[in-house]
Amino acid sequence: MGRRFGWLWAAYSVSVLGTWLAFDAFPLIAVLVLHASAAQVALLAATGPAVGAVLAVPLGPWVEFRRKRPVMAAMDLVRCAALLSVPAAYLLGALGIGQLIAVSVVVAAADITFNAASGAFLKSLVPRDRLLRANARFESTMWTATVLGPPLGGAAVGVLGPITTVVANAASFLLSALGIRAVGEGEPAPRDRGAARPRAADLLDGWRHILTSPELRPLFLNVALVNGLIMATAPLLAVLMLGPLGFPPWEYGLAFAVPCLGGLAGSRLARPLVARHGQRRILLASGALRAAWSLGLAFVRPGLPGLLIVMVTEFGLILCAGVFNPVLATHRLDHTPDDLTARTLSAWSVGTKASIAALTALWGALAALAGTRTAIAAAGVLLLATPALLPRAADRATAPPSPATVPPSPDGSPPSR
């Protein structure tokens, strides 16, 4: 894959490990240090990602017309500085819930901006026939960090306090920025409009591309609904397991840490499965199968049987997601023109985050009205219908040409990656 990709991969690895080391660090600080109420913790959890997504909307066009590597390094430094303000305020005795919300907003907006830039940069760095390999490596690294990070972070919190993991996360972003700098020059220059201010119409270009593409539109709707329903049940399952079912916190953590090995296995299987059966078949099969598991969570019971139900269900779900995610990432890049990549990825992230926030709020209200287990079951039943949103048309496309130079054909495929 080359030295330059190696540095990019190393930068991603250290930052994602830092993120998972600091998993749930802000809620822990709010509860253990600030003695926040449940309403304040909920506000912290919801406000940061939602407001951050809104702030990131105009940043997609801004990223599109600039070199991506400096943008990525800048977003790492922004996240590092924002996170370091938390221990600084703590040492000065000035830390409050408002600052935690503000920092979470900045980090969420920087996350979306970084991801938009990194997807476009990867497309320029890696040959098309190696995109799936690159995305599979990122997916494998993410699931490895998911398995290792929370237990190590939990141990650090227990010994040194929750502020420690925030410092570690900030340091990981600084190291990531250094790794991205080490990638070196060689990025293609952006379009001539690089020095110009983005137009108002640029804000809609990413959305327009997604919603008018016969390939991307159904995938976007499927991902937004599936991710939203899965994430909407996460807090409900926590309430059910830690409350009425009486699982101790360590068993609850184990129930979700061990199944993440399925994501590692799935990401390793993605390339050989695509090589044998084709990208489209694996995309559709893994996309359908990842929706078939969550209904099992409605049947969780106390004790070891319930723990096994959660672990088996989550393992199956995460295994299928581990295959689906890198194939989707590659397929999405294949069906996006180079000069729309950052805007498309930004719009995709904003849309899916908004869907998660809305469905989480809706399912919280449903649980209050009908009960926690009923709400989890309703999400599982709806997930069974989501494969109908996956695309069905024949896959003839590689990367479409820039709409600024060659008009796309009516079905979104390029005229005759």
ZAMARGU-4260 file (C-alpha; in steps of 0.2 Angstrom, whole numbers, plus 5000, padded with zeros to 4 digits):
<rodrens>
0) 5000/5000/5000 | 5015/5012/5001 | 5024/5022/5014 | 5011/5037/5013 | 4996/5026/5016
5) 5006/5018/5031 | 5008/5035/5039 | 4989/5039/5036 | 4984/5022/5043 | 4996/5025/5058
10) 4988/5042/5061 | 4970/5034/5060 | 4975/5020/5072 | 4982/5031/5086 | 4967/5043/5085
15) 4954/5030/5085 | 4962/5021/5100 | 4962/5038/5109 | 4944/5040/5105 | 4939/5023/5112
20) 4950/5025/5127 | 4940/5041/5131 | 4923/5032/5128 | 4909/5040/5138 | 4922/5051/5147
25) 4911/5067/5146 | 4896/5058/5155 | 4908/5051/5168 | 4915/5068/5171 | 4898/5075/5172
30) 4892/5062/5185 | 4908/5060/5195 | 4916/5077/5195 | 4902/5089/5192 | 4888/5079/5200
35) 4876/5082/5186 | 4858/5077/5185 | 4851/5064/5173 | 4843/5078/5163 | 4860/5087/5161
40) 4869/5071/5156 | 4856/5068/5143 | 4857/5086/5137 | 4876/5083/5135 | 4874/5067/5125
45) 4862/5074/5113 | 4867/5092/5111 | 4885/5090/5106 | 4883/5078/5091 | 4867/5087/5085
50) 4874/5105/5085 | 4891/5099/5079 | 4882/5091/5064 | 4873/5108/5060 | 4889/5118/5061
55) 4898/5105/5050 | 4885/5108/5035 | 4894/5124/5028 | 4911/5115/5031 | 4909/5102/5017
60) 4910/5115/5003 | 4924/5123/5012 | 4934/5107/5012 | 4930/5103/4994 | 4940/5117/4987
65) 4956/5115/4998 | 4970/5103/4999 | 4963/5089/5011 | 4979/5084/5021 | 4981/5102/5029
70) 4962/5102/5033 | 4964/5084/5041 | 4979/5090/5052 | 4970/5106/5057 | 4955/5097/5062
75) 4966/5085/5073 | 4974/5101/5081 | 4956/5109/5084 | 4950/5093/5093 | 4966/5092/5103
80) 4965/5110/5109 | 4946/5108/5113 | 4949/5093/5123 | 4964/5100/5133 | 4953/5115/5138
85) 4944/5102/5149 | 4959/5097/5161 | 4964/5115/5161 | 4947/5121/5167 | 4947/5107/5180
90) 4964/5112/5187 | 4958/5130/5188 | 4942/5124/5197 | 4931/5132/5182 | 4925/5116/5174
95) 4906/5116/5171 | 4893/5107/5161 | 4892/5121/5148 | 4910/5119/5144 | 4908/5100/5141
100) 4894/5104/5129 | 4904/5117/5120 | 4919/5105/5118 | 4908/5091/5112 | 4900/5102/5099
105) 4917/5108/5093 | 4924/5090/5092 | 4908/5083/5083 | 4910/5097/5070 | 4928/5093/5068
110) 4925/5075/5067 | 4913/5077/5052 | 4925/5089/5043 | 4940/5077/5046 | 4930/5062/5039
115) 4925/5072/5024 | 4942/5077/5020 | 4950/5060/5024 | 4938/5051/5012 | 4943/5063/4998
120) 4961/5062/5002 | 4961/5043/5003 | 4953/5042/4985 | 4968/5053/4979 | 4981/5043/4988
125) 4976/5025/4985 | 4973/5017/4968 | 4955/5012/4964 | 4958/4993/4965 | 4965/4995/4983
130) 4952/5006/4990 | 4943/4991/4998 | 4959/4985/5005 | 4962/5002/5013 | 4944/5004/5020
135) 4945/4986/5027 | 4961/4990/5036 | 4953/5006/5044 | 4937/4995/5049 | 4948/4982/5056
140) 4958/4995/5066 | 4942/5003/5072 | 4935/4987/5079 | 4952/4982/5087 | 4952/4999/5096
145) 4933/4996/5101 | 4938/4980/5109 | 4954/4986/5118 | 4950/5005/5122 | 4935/5004/5134
150) 4943/4992/5146 | 4959/5001/5146 | 4950/5017/5148 | 4939/5010/5162 | 4955/5005/5171
155) 4963/5022/5169 | 4947/5030/5175 | 4947/5019/5190 | 4965/5022/5195 | 4968/5040/5189
160) 4951/5048/5186 | 4940/5052/5171 | 4950/5067/5166 | 4965/5056/5162 | 4956/5048/5147
165) 4952/5066/5140 | 4971/5070/5141 | 4975/5054/5132 | 4962/5057/5118 | 4969/5075/5116
170) 4987/5067/5114 | 4981/5055/5101 | 4974/5069/5090 | 4991/5078/5091 | 5000/5062/5086
175) 4988/5059/5072 | 4992/5077/5066 | 5010/5073/5066 | 5007/5056/5056 | 4996/5066/5043
180) 5010/5078/5041 | 5022/5064/5039 | 5012/5057/5024 | 5021/5071/5014 | 5016/5081/4999
185) 5009/5075/4983 | 4991/5078/4984 | 4983/5084/4968 | 4978/5102/4968 | 4960/5106/4971
190) 4949/5114/4957 | 4952/5132/4952 | 4939/5138/4964 | 4951/5133/4978 | 4954/5151/4983
195) 4936/5156/4981 | 4923/5157/4994 | 4910/5143/4993 | 4893/5148/4985 | 4877/5145/4994
200) 4873/5132/4981 | 4888/5122/4986 | 4879/5118/5002 | 4867/5107/4993 | 4878/5099/4980
205) 4882/5084/4992 | 4864/5081/4996 | 4859/5083/4978 | 4871/5070/4972 | 4866/5058/4986
210) 4847/5060/4983 | 4848/5060/4964 | 4860/5045/4962 | 4850/5028/4960 | 4865/5019/4969
215) 4868/5031/4984 | 4850/5037/4988 | 4843/5020/4993 | 4860/5016/5002 | 4859/5032/5012
220) 4841/5030/5017 | 4845/5012/5022 | 4860/5017/5032 | 4851/5032/5040 | 4837/5021/5046
225) 4847/5006/5051 | 4860/5016/5061 | 4847/5026/5069 | 4836/5011/5075 | 4851/5002/5081
230) 4858/5017/5091 | 4841/5022/5097 | 4839/5005/5107 | 4857/5007/5115 | 4852/5018/5129
235) 4836/5008/5131 | 4845/4991/5132 | 4857/4999/5145 | 4842/5004/5156 | 4834/4987/5154
240) 4850/4977/5158 | 4857/4988/5172 | 4840/4991/5180 | 4826/4978/5180 | 4837/4964/5174
245) 4850/4968/5187 | 4866/4965/5177 | 4882/4972/5186 | 4891/4985/5176 | 4906/4973/5172
250) 4894/4961/5164 | 4886/4975/5154 | 4903/4980/5147 | 4908/4962/5143 | 4892/4960/5134
255) 4897/4973/5121 | 4916/4972/5121 | 4917/4953/5116 | 4905/4955/5101 | 4916/4968/5094
260) 4928/4954/5089 | 4914/4951/5076 | 4918/4967/5068 | 4937/4963/5067 | 4932/4946/5059
265) 4920/4954/5047 | 4932/4968/5041 | 4945/4954/5037 | 4932/4944/5027 | 4927/4959/5017
270) 4940/4958/5003 | 4940/4939/5000 | 4921/4939/5000 | 4921/4953/4987 | 4934/4944/4977
275) 4924/4929/4976 | 4906/4935/4975 | 4908/4953/4969 | 4906/4969/4977 | 4887/4972/4974
280) 4882/4955/4981 | 4892/4957/4997 | 4885/4974/4999 | 4867/4969/4998 | 4869/4952/5007
285) 4879/4960/5022 | 4867/4975/5022 | 4852/4964/5023 | 4859/4952/5036 | 4865/4966/5048
290) 4846/4970/5050 | 4841/4953/5055 | 4848/4952/5073 | 4842/4966/5084 | 4825/4959/5087
295) 4833/4946/5098 | 4838/4960/5111 | 4819/4961/5115 | 4820/4943/5123 | 4835/4947/5135
300) 4832/4939/5152 | 4842/4940/5169 | 4858/4929/5172 | 4869/4920/5160 | 4856/4916/5147
305) 4852/4934/5145 | 4870/4938/5144 | 4873/4925/5130 | 4858/4932/5121 | 4865/4949/5120
310) 4883/4943/5116 | 4877/4932/5102 | 4865/4945/5095 | 4878/4959/5095 | 4891/4947/5088
315) 4880/4943/5073 | 4875/4961/5070 | 4893/4968/5072 | 4900/4954/5061 | 4889/4959/5047
320) 4892/4977/5049 | 4911/4974/5049 | 4909/4967/5031 | 4896/4980/5026 | 4905/4996/5031
325) 4921/4995/5021 | 4912/4988/5006 | 4899/5003/5008 | 4914/5015/5010 | 4922/5009/4994
330) 4906/5008/4984 | 4901/5026/4989 | 4918/5033/4983 | 4916/5023/4967 | 4900/5032/4964
335) 4905/5049/4968 | 4915/5061/4957 | 4931/5067/4963 | 4926/5085/4965 | 4910/5081/4975
340) 4918/5069/4987 | 4920/5080/5002 | 4903/5088/5000 | 4895/5071/4998 | 4904/5063/5013
345) 4899/5078/5024 | 4881/5078/5019 | 4881/5059/5022 | 4888/5061/5040 | 4876/5075/5044
350) 4861/5066/5038 | 4865/5050/5047 | 4869/5059/5063 | 4853/5069/5062 | 4843/5052/5060
355) 4852/5045/5075 | 4847/5060/5086 | 4829/5060/5080 | 4826/5041/5082 | 4834/5041/5099
360) 4823/5055/5105 | 4808/5046/5097 | 4812/5029/5104 | 4815/5037/5121 | 4797/5044/5121
365) 4790/5027/5114 | 4799/5018/5129 | 4791/5030/5141 | 4774/5026/5134 | 4774/5008/5130
370) 4789/5001/5140 | 4807/4998/5137 | 4806/4980/5130 | 4792/4985/5119 | 4802/4999/5111
375) 4817/4988/5108 | 4805/4975/5100 | 4798/4988/5089 | 4815/4994/5083 | 4819/4976/5079
380) 4804/4973/5069 | 4806/4989/5059 | 4824/4984/5055 | 4818/4968/5047 | 4810/4979/5034
385) 4825/4990/5030 | 4833/4978/5017 | 4819/4984/5005 | 4828/5000/5004 | 4844/4993/4997
390) 4847/4996/4979 | 4842/4983/4966 | 4847/4990/4949 | 4861/4982/4940 | 4878/4988/4945
395) 4887/4995/4930 | 4895/5010/4938 | 4913/5015/4942 | 4917/5032/4947 | 4906/5044/4938
400) 4914/5059/4929 | 4914/5076/4936 | 4896/5084/4933 | 4906/5100/4929 | 4913/5092/4913
405) 4903/5077/4907 | 4884/5075/4911 | 4880/5059/4920 | 4869/5047/4911 | 4851/5045/4918
410) 4855/5031/4929 | 4870/5039/4937 | 4883/5028/4929 | 4897/5035/4919 | 4894/5037/4900
415) 4903/5026/4887 | 4928/5015/4950
</rodrens>
